[in-house]
Amino acid sequence: MAALGKRKAEKSPTPSSEEEEEEAGNGNEVTSGSEELDSDESTDPEDELNTSSDSEHSSQPSQEIVDVDFEYFDPKPNDFHGIKALLRTYLDDETWDISGFTDLILAQTTVGTVVKADEDESPIALLTALNIGRYQKCSCMVEIHKYLRVKSAHKVESALLEDFWGKYAREVALLISERLVNAPLELAPPLYQGLFEEILWATEDEPTQELRESFKIKHYLYLTKVFEEVTEEKSRDKEQRKQKEESEATGQLIYIKPEDEILHELSSWSFTFPVTGDGAAANQTKGLQQLRLVMAVDAKHEEKFQAELKKLIE
Amino acid sequence: MHLGVQFENSNEIGVFSKLTNAYCLVAIGGSENFYSTFEAELGDVIPVVKASIAGTRVIGRMCVGNKNGLLLPQATTDQELLHIRNCLPDSVVVQRVDERLSALGNCIACNDYVSLIHTDLDRETEELVADVLGVEVFRQTIAGNILVGSYCQFTNRGGLVHPHTSIEDLDELSSLLQVPLVAGTVNRGSEVIGAGLVVNDWTAFCGLDTTATELSVIESVFKLRDAQPSNIVNEMRASLIDTMS
């Protein structure tokens, strides 16, 4: 993928982007696409920083504007530790083969993008898709399947999930999108655009027929984090003067990554389950309960999703 | 003999454990796997003790010890201190240290004869290290890093240091410590040796991510291939270090 500069008018070719252009083949198309987005993004980061700091410290004489350039790269072996860190809470506090999973993502050089502030820095965001049928036998995928099966037990969607791992496995891809909590929303459109394009090119460019077929994806299976609003009611037991707290879930979901809301609306089916373990306790905010959301999105909604995402940013 | 271990999905096992020739401390973790790996390997030779320090699980970085003694930070509670003292052999002196730099495991690296300490450590602490641990103390840096406990791990037979240590530094440290040293990594390229590896004279444990190359370096520098606990117990080794004035 080519570099996306926030305030650069001209594009200075870096060695990495040249290599990737050769690999991608159609790199030039991507370059022109991302240049169009430059003008949209050039004012947003500064606005975000100015408004947040102005409201709290209006008495301070000078505000520092930090200019950050985010660049998009193919995942490289050097990114192992960074990607592993992003995936650390993928299955909450299950003990599973995260290293193996990271290796799978790194091995798939044709599809998958990593966002970094600089080539030598740690990744800030990751987006990739792994065909379930292709990687089914890997121990990490088996562990993911087991985890989801356990969490979806007693739910209607359980049978649908089993089909995704069973008879439809070759047409389903596990969508993996992780990023640091404060990563800006503007990173998402080029990420998804890149993903869908890479998948399309892979259906044409991959060396074997089997691999080409594996990228003809009909459904995406997506596991993500959301919050749910929880109202608390306190009632007193008159006899013993005890305070009882009852919390009720309102069903109102709050999406950590804004594009998840669009994906959820377009999804064929979905279910949620509560988060277990230390991570949950650490992230407990009053009135919010952390949940995991699993959803299946039909691949034909790709364009609609990208259009909705673009509208969300503007 | 080396073993790959994980503590609740983390490969930084040196954070959650402390291994010496006389005892092994292990953090209280979610699954029993971590403890059982140590217990299975070491159980019949040295005591493997589950402990916490100051209510935390990062015991490997909070304490420092060898066969002679164990130093704990001031924040260690009385109960924790008592528990550790009870479980360890009587020959091991357990002492709390009042030191501003409380993560002793990051600031001090030692074997049974020599130790390296953080350049800013108090004089009193330095004396305590010399007394309780029975070692010769040297203030040093490793590849420009003052946290000597984090960036190296050495035993009576060999040592592994930060990968960016220069040849001159390696020679200097090696002559100070009187053991062969090698600059290398652990856990697939991690420079924080102290966090990724725990080792004594006959066994080493490292994170599961450690590559085969890293493992072979560790095996060769720590001379683990034909190491047996009885060799160490029966050996008597005179101190060979001259005082540097």
Interface residues (C-beta under 8 A of the other chain):
Chain A: F80 H81 R88 D93 E94 T95 W96 I98 S99 G277
Chain B: Q6 E8 N9 G30 S31 N33 R188 G189 S190 L208 D209
